[in-house]
Amino acid sequence: MSHRGVAALGFLICRTVTSSLLAVAACALVCSPAQAWDNFGHMEVAAYAWAKMTLAAQSRAAQLLKLNPMYASWTANIPAAQRDRVAFVMAATWPDAIKRSTDYHSDGSDGGDRPPPGHEASQNIGYADHYMHKYWHFIDLPFSPDHTAPHDPVAPNAQTQIAAFRAKLAQPSASDDVKSYDLAWLLHLVGDVHQPLHATSRFTHGQPDGDAGGNGVKIKCGTGCSAPKLHTFWDDVLGASNDANDAIQAATKLRKPNFQQAAISDEKKWIDESFSSAKDYVYDPPVGDGAGPYTLTKKYKARALRLAKQRVALAGTRLANLLNDAFK
């Protein structure tokens, strides 16, 4: 299985119930894929952003998301006054939900994590595109603590796609179908690149091909934590609820980020921050330079939660700034 792909058990469960995009919506609420922040963290980013968006930006985003094929499932049984916000929050999970749909196809190599040759890898054609584009979710900036020769990141990746989608979203001539597709991806990818392990891969003598953003590092994380890998632990650190309202409530409790940091609009700088955080905090003791397993301490887990909340608040603020600018 590819290192950024769906966890085996969750994938098998989801495949048995996925016959349509509506089934994908149900599956997304019960399965646990290996993805940045998991559903809860992505929804929390979107919820934080929504609260900081202008009314004009909220209105335009809500209008576009009605074109998403999962809109009806997101808003089923939701009071009319809450549908726009809930749909926006749920849309942040869509690029992971399509990984479990028989209507979408894995492309590329290494389980779909390496882009295929040709223009299809970076195409931007709206909902007619039924590729999963798993390689859009991350960028593997390399580092090595023991001077092992690293591999350069491949393109397209999260950085190239955020740049492409935000440009298209602000383009008057682009169709609403394309803008809706790009908006759903942006809601997700801005969250992705603020997860430190979606911005790096560590290369060592024992793992000369890289650790795939911590997916190659085994851990033991103690009571109440079942994550088998370092990457999974960081995905799950914010919580596991799949309820949009839980994410909305959690977002209200996040501390306001530093104004100067929040104002940074360059996606490359966002990624560089996550890369630095990975080196300074994620790969900090008790995590060593090998494949583990390493037993995470209470101190490590508490520090991880604090950093994750900071990164989510930054992601949400920056996402709001991006959309306010695009829809002004």
C-alpha positions, 0 to 999 in steps of 0.5 A: 500500500502507498505510504500516503494511501488509505489505511488497510482496514479502513479502505476495505470497509469503505470499498464494501459500502461505496457504490456511489458518491452518497455512499462515500459520504457515509463511509467518510463518517465511519472509516479512518483513512491515513490523511493530514489531520483526519476529517476532524482536523480538516473540518476544524481548519474550515470552520475557523476560516468560515468565522473569519470570512466576509459575508460576500466570501461566505456567500460565493463559497456556498454558491460554488459548493452547491455544485459539488456532487456530495453537497446533498449528502453534506446538508441532509437533515441540516437546518436551512440556516446552517447549511452553508457553513456545514457544507463548507466545513464538510467540503474540506474532507472531499479530496480524501472522500474520493479516495474511497469512491469507485467513481474515482481512479488512482493514477500514477505509481507507488499506489498513486502517490507519484504523479504519472507522466503527462498533463493529466497529473496537473489538469484543472478541468473541474468535476469531469476529472475523476482521478484521485490525485493523491500526490496533490496532498503533500510535498516531501521536502527532504532532510537527513540527520546523517547526511544520507543523499535525499531525493528531491520532491516531485511535481505536481504536489501540494505547493504547485496545486495550491498556487494553481487553484488559488489563481483560478479561483480569482480568475473571472473567466473560469467556470463555476464548475472548475472554481467549485472543484478548486475551492474544495481542493483548497479547503483541504490542501491548505490544511494539508500543508500545515500538518508538518508531516505533509511537508517532509520526508526524512532520509537516513542510512536505514531508510535511504528512500525516505520515511514517507513523512513519518509513515515509515516510523513505528510508534507506541503511543499509550492509553487511548492512542492506537496509532501505529505510525508517527504520521498517523499519530499526527493525523489523529492528534486533534481528535477523531470526531466526524461531526461537523458541529464538533469541529465548529465548536472546537474551532471557537476554542482555538487561540488567535494566531500571531497577526504577522504570521497569519498575514503570510500569504505565500504557500511556500512559506507555509510549507517551509514552516511545516518543514521546520516544525517537523525537524524541530518538534515531530522528530524530537526525542523520544523519536529517534533516527530509525524506524522505531518503534518509539514510545511517545511520552506524555510530554511529547503528546502534549507538545504535539497537540499544542503545535497542531492547534497552532497550525490549524488556527494559522491554516484557518486564518490564511485560508480565510484571507485567501478566499476573502481576497479571491471573492472580494 
